[in-house]
Amino acid sequence: MWDNMTVMYPDFDSAPQSFYYAIMNMLEISKAKNILEVGCGRCIFVPHCLELISPDATYLATDLSPKMI
């Protein structure tokens, strides 16, 4: 089901980005050692997260749809 929706995801990604960036900053992920992002979709937040986390932290992003990653 989700694989069929992948063509529509670029339309969904643009609107809430500033909200999600604010949430990530409030979570203080720079202090985390292990981070799991469930339902990462097209991984549009991964670069922002990688800038915030410490070099020794582990970051795992996953999605049910292989076409989304």
Summary of the structure (lengths in Angstrom):
residues: 69
radius of gyration: 12.9
end to end distance: 15.1
largest distance: 36.9
contacts: 153
relative contact order: 0.25
helix: 46%
strand: 14%
